[in-house]
């Protein structure tokens, strides 16, 4: 009888240990919050010249951890000239819960001299480590 009681006691200790370990992950709810961003540059309807740098000034925040910023530029309408439209994309790494970006030259180069002038759209998508995304940060700019 004592043999069975000691086996039951060992079994209860093992099961209670497993219960504690398995419940510890449940205390951390799933991350469903998308990161946020606040931009001061580029400004909506700003006019840029070929050869100028397209600069990003922004603050990015997430309740857990930021991951990356996707940036793209594409023509919208009213393009003039014989050259090609400017299209570019890049991914900028982000880190921490809050990150300030100041004077970041987009696309790693100045605005190309050989592009068509007209209206372009710069689109930003912010992503956190879980994969949540904030989209819709779109700025219309003019390149002369």
MARRO-87192 format. One record per atom (N, C-alpha, C): z, x, y negated; atom name. Coordinates in steps of 0.1 Angstrom, whole numbers, plus 5000, padded with zeros to 4 digits. Layout:
   zz   xx   yy name
    Z    X    Y   CA
...
% end
This chain:
   zz   xx   yy name
 5000 5008 5012    N
 5000 5000 5000   CA
 5000 5009 4987    C
 5009 5019 4987    N
 5009 5028 4976   CA
 4995 5035 4974    C
 4989 5038 4985    N
 4976 5044 4984   CA
 4966 5035 4977    C
 4966 5022 4979    N
 4957 5013 4973   CA
 4960 5011 4958    C
 4973 5011 4955    N
 4978 5010 4941   CA
 4974 5022 4933    C
 4975 5034 4938    N
 4971 5046 4931   CA
 4956 5046 4929    C
 4948 5042 4939    N
 4933 5041 4937   CA
 4929 5031 4926    C
 4936 5020 4926    N
 4934 5009 4916   CA
 4937 5015 4902    C
 4948 5022 4901    N
 4952 5028 4889   CA
 4942 5038 4883    C
 4937 5047 4892    N
 4926 5056 4889   CA
 4914 5049 4884    C
 4910 5039 4891    N
 4898 5031 4888   CA
 4900 5024 4874    C
 4912 5019 4871    N
 4914 5013 4858   CA
 4913 5023 4847    C
 4918 5035 4849    N
 4918 5045 4839   CA
 4903 5049 4836    C
 4895 5051 4847    N
 4881 5054 4845   CA
 4873 5043 4838    C
 4876 5031 4842    N
 4869 5019 4836   CA
 4873 5018 4821    C
 4885 5020 4818    N
 4889 5019 4804   CA
 4883 5030 4795    C
 4882 5042 4801    N
 4876 5053 4794   CA
 4861 5050 4791    C
 4854 5044 4801    N
 4840 5041 4799   CA
 4839 5030 4789    C
 4848 5021 4789    N
 4847 5010 4779   CA
 4849 5015 4765    C
 4858 5025 4763    N
 4860 5031 4749   CA
 4847 5038 4745    C
 4841 5046 4754    N
 4829 5054 4751   CA
 4818 5045 4748    C
 4816 5034 4756    N
 4804 5025 4754   CA
 4806 5017 4741    C
 4818 5014 4737    N
 4820 5006 4725   CA
 4818 5013 4712    C
 4820 5026 4712    N
 4819 5034 4700   CA
 4806 5033 4693    C
 4795 5032 4700    N
 4782 5031 4693   CA
 4780 5017 4687    C
 4787 5007 4692    N
 4785 4993 4687   CA
 4791 4992 4673    C
 4800 5001 4669    N
 4806 5000 4655   CA
 4796 5004 4644    C
 4785 5010 4648    N
 4775 5015 4638   CA
 4763 5005 4638    C
 4763 4995 4629    N
 4752 4985 4630   CA
 4738 4992 4627    C
 4728 4985 4632    N
 4714 4990 4630   CA
 4711 4991 4615    C
 4703 5001 4612    N
 4698 5003 4598   CA
 4686 4995 4596    C
 4687 4985 4588    N
 4676 4976 4585   CA
 4673 4976 4570    C
 4680 4984 4562    N
 4678 4985 4548   CA
 4667 4995 4544    C
 4657 4990 4536    N
 4646 4999 4532   CA
 4652 5008 4520    C
 4646 5020 4519    N
 4650 5028 4508   CA
 4645 5023 4495    C
 4651 5027 4484    N
 4647 5023 4470   CA
 4642 5034 4462    C
 4634 5031 4452    N
 4629 5042 4443   CA
 4628 5036 4429    C
 4630 5045 4420    N
 4628 5042 4405   CA
 4620 5053 4399    C
 4608 5050 4394    N
 4599 5059 4388   CA
 4599 5059 4373    C
 4598 5071 4367    N
 4596 5073 4353   CA
 4582 5079 4350    C
 4576 5085 4360    N
 4563 5090 4359   CA
 4557 5090 4373    C
 4544 5087 4375    N
 4535 5083 4364   CA
 4538 5070 4358    C
 4534 5068 4346    N
 4536 5055 4339   CA
 4524 5046 4341    C
 4526 5034 4342    N
 4516 5024 4343   CA
 4506 5025 4332    C
 4493 5025 4335    N
 4482 5025 4325   CA
 4481 5039 4317    C
 4488 5049 4322    N
 4487 5062 4316   CA
 4473 5068 4317    C
 4469 5075 4307    N
 4456 5081 4306   CA
 4457 5096 4309    C
 4450 5101 4318    N
 4450 5116 4322   CA
 4436 5121 4320    C
 4436 5134 4317    N
 4423 5141 4316   CA
 4421 5150 4329    C
 4409 5152 4332    N
 4406 5161 4343   CA
 4412 5175 4340    C
 4417 5181 4350    N
 4424 5194 4348   CA
 4439 5193 4345    C
 4444 5181 4341    N
 4458 5179 4340   CA
 4465 5177 4353    C
 4478 5179 4354    N
 4485 5176 4366   CA
 4490 5162 4366    C
 4489 5155 4377    N
 4495 5142 4379   CA
 4509 5144 4384    C
 4519 5141 4376    N
 4533 5144 4378   CA
 4541 5132 4383    C
 4550 5134 4392    N
 4560 5124 4396   CA
 4574 5127 4392    C
 4580 5118 4385    N
 4595 5118 4382   CA
 4601 5106 4388    C
 4610 5107 4397    N
 4616 5095 4404   CA
 4629 5098 4410    C
 4637 5088 4413    N
 4649 5088 4420   CA
 4647 5080 4433    C
 4651 5085 4444    N
 4650 5079 4457   CA
 4664 5077 4463    C
 4667 5065 4468    N
 4680 5063 4474   CA
 4679 5055 4487    C
 4688 5058 4496    N
 4689 5050 4509   CA
 4703 5050 4513    C
 4707 5039 4520    N
 4721 5038 4524   CA
 4725 5048 4535    C
 4715 5053 4542    N
 4718 5063 4553   CA
 4712 5076 4550    C
 4698 5077 4552    N
 4692 5090 4549   CA
 4677 5088 4547    C
 4672 5095 4536    N
 4658 5094 4533   CA
 4650 5103 4542    C
 4637 5100 4543    N
 4629 5109 4552   CA
 4617 5114 4544    C
 4608 5106 4539    N
 4596 5111 4533   CA
 4590 5101 4523    C
 4581 5106 4515    N
 4574 5099 4505   CA
 4559 5100 4507    C
 4552 5089 4510    N
 4538 5090 4512   CA
 4531 5086 4498    C
 4522 5094 4494    N
 4515 5092 4481   CA
 4500 5092 4484    C
 4493 5083 4477    N
 4478 5083 4478   CA
 4472 5079 4465    C
 4460 5083 4463    N
 4453 5079 4451   CA
 4439 5074 4455    C
 4434 5064 4450    N
 4421 5058 4453   CA
 4415 5051 4440    C
 4402 5051 4440    N
 4396 5044 4428   CA
 4397 5029 4429    C
 4398 5023 4418    N
 4399 5008 4418   CA
 4387 5002 4412    C
 4383 5005 4400    N
 4371 5000 4394   CA
 4367 5008 4382    C
 4355 5004 4377    N
 4351 5010 4364   CA
 4348 5025 4364    C
 4344 5030 4376    N
 4342 5044 4377   CA
 4329 5048 4370    C
 4328 5059 4363    N
 4316 5064 4356   CA
 4313 5078 4360    C
 4301 5081 4360    N
 4297 5095 4363   CA
 4289 5096 4376    C
 4284 5108 4378    N
 4276 5111 4390   CA
 4284 5118 4401    C
 4296 5121 4398    N
 4304 5128 4408   CA
 4310 5118 4418    C
 4318 5123 4427    N
 4325 5115 4437   CA
 4338 5110 4431    C
 4343 5098 4436    N
 4356 5093 4432   CA
 4367 5103 4438    C
 4379 5102 4432    N
 4390 5110 4437   CA
 4398 5102 4447    C
 4399 5107 4459    N
 4408 5102 4469   CA
 4416 5113 4475    C
 4429 5111 4476    N
 4438 5121 4481   CA
 4451 5114 4487    C
 4457 5121 4496    N
 4469 5116 4502   CA
 4478 5128 4505    C
 4491 5126 4504    N
 4501 5136 4508   CA
 4514 5130 4512    C
 4522 5138 4520    N
 4535 5134 4524   CA
 4545 5144 4519    C
 4555 5139 4511    N
 4565 5148 4506   CA
 4578 5146 4513    C
 4584 5156 4518    N
 4597 5154 4525   CA
 4608 5150 4516    C
 4617 5141 4520    N
 4629 5137 4512   CA
 4641 5140 4521    C
 4653 5141 4515    N
 4665 5144 4523   CA
 4677 5138 4516    C
 4687 5135 4524    N
 4700 5130 4518   CA
 4699 5115 4516    C
 4710 5110 4510    N
 4710 5096 4506   CA
 4704 5093 4492    C
 4704 5103 4484    N
 4699 5102 4470   CA
 4692 5115 4467    C
 4679 5114 4462    N
 4672 5126 4458   CA
 4664 5123 4445    C
 4666 5132 4436    N
 4658 5132 4423   CA
 4646 5141 4424    C
 4635 5136 4419    N
 4623 5144 4419   CA
 4619 5145 4404    C
 4617 5157 4399    N
 4613 5159 4385   CA
 4602 5169 4384    C
 4591 5165 4378    N
 4580 5175 4376   CA
 4572 5178 4388    C
 4573 5170 4398    N
 4566 5172 4411   CA
 4551 5170 4409    C
 4543 5180 4410    N
 4528 5179 4409   CA
 4523 5172 4422    C
 4516 5161 4420    N
 4511 5154 4432   CA
 4498 5160 4437    C
 4496 5160 4450    N
 4484 5164 4457   CA
 4482 5179 4456    C
 4492 5187 4451    N
 4492 5201 4452   CA
 4481 5208 4443    C
 4476 5200 4434    N
 4465 5206 4425   CA
 4464 5197 4412    C
 4458 5203 4402    N
 4455 5195 4390   CA
 4444 5185 4393    C
 4442 5175 4385    N
 4431 5165 4387   CA
 4418 5173 4387    C
 4411 5171 4398    N
 4398 5178 4399   CA
 4388 5175 4387    C
 4381 5186 4384    N
 4371 5184 4373   CA
 4359 5176 4377    C
 4355 5176 4390    N
 4343 5171 4394   CA
 4344 5156 4399    C
 4355 5149 4395    N
 4356 5135 4400   CA
 4351 5126 4389    C
 4348 5114 4393    N
 4344 5103 4384   CA
 4355 5099 4375    C
 4352 5095 4363    N
 4363 5090 4354   CA
 4364 5075 4357    C
 4375 5069 4353    N
 4377 5055 4354   CA
 4391 5052 4359    C
 4393 5040 4365    N
 4406 5035 4369   CA
 4409 5039 4383    C
 4421 5044 4385    N
 4426 5048 4398   CA
 4439 5041 4401    C
 4443 5040 4413    N
 4455 5035 4418   CA
 4463 5045 4425    C
 4476 5048 4421    N
 4484 5057 4428   CA
 4495 5049 4435    C
 4496 5051 4448    N
 4505 5042 4456   CA
 4515 5051 4463    C
 4528 5047 4462    N
 4539 5054 4468   CA
 4546 5045 4478    C
 4549 5051 4490    N
 4557 5044 4500   CA
 4568 5053 4504    C
 4580 5048 4503    N
 4593 5056 4506   CA
 4597 5052 4520    C
 4601 5062 4528    N
 4605 5059 4542   CA
 4619 5066 4545    C
 4627 5059 4552    N
 4640 5065 4556   CA
 4639 5070 4570    C
 4650 5077 4575    N
 4650 5083 4588   CA
 4648 5073 4600    C
 4652 5061 4597    N
 4650 5050 4608   CA
 4636 5045 4608    C
 4628 5047 4598    N
 4615 5042 4597   CA
 4613 5030 4588    C
 4624 5026 4581    N
 4623 5015 4572   CA
 4615 5020 4560    C
 4606 5011 4554    N
 4597 5015 4543   CA
 4599 5006 4532    C
 4597 5012 4520    N
 4596 5004 4507   CA
 4582 5007 4502    C
 4574 4996 4502    N
 4561 4997 4497   CA
 4559 4990 4484    C
 4548 4991 4478    N
 4545 4983 4466   CA
 4547 4990 4453    C
 4550 5003 4453    N
 4551 5011 4441   CA
 4537 5016 4438    C
 4530 5008 4430    N
 4516 5011 4427   CA
 4514 5012 4412    C
 4508 5023 4408    N
 4505 5025 4393   CA
 4491 5027 4391    C
 4485 5019 4382    N
 4471 5020 4377   CA
 4471 5030 4366    C
 4462 5040 4368    N
 4461 5050 4358   CA
 4446 5052 4354    C
 4443 5058 4343    N
 4429 5060 4339   CA
 4427 5075 4338    C
 4416 5080 4344    N
 4413 5094 4343   CA
 4400 5095 4335    C
 4400 5103 4324    N
 4388 5105 4316   CA
 4382 5119 4319    C
% end
